[in-house]
Amino acid sequence: MKLAQVVPQALWVSDWSRSNRNWFAAVQTEKKMMFIILTLIIAVAAFNLVSTLVMTVTDKQADIAILRTLILRSYEPWEQVLVWSNASF
């Protein structure tokens, strides 16, 4: 049963969400804006992390290539097979 049907006609029944409609609209807008702002912050942080990792790998590629050539030159051909087979695991 609704309250308006139970109370006498002389009383006026009002819902608190209707009487504060502007406040609830402002809260809903604030929720949406906070979601958008936090999503943008997380997106920027993720992009920063990925770009840092890519730049680090790009910077270290030359060093890795030099180390690979030094390792392979120090081994005999049959030992190179063992090095590469262990590197793949």
Secondary structure, DSSP 8 states (H G I E B T S, - for coil): --HHHHS-TTS----HHHHTHHHHHHHHHHHHHHHHHHHHHHHHHHHHHHHHHHHHHHHHHHHHHHHHHHHHHHS-HHHHHHHHHHHT-
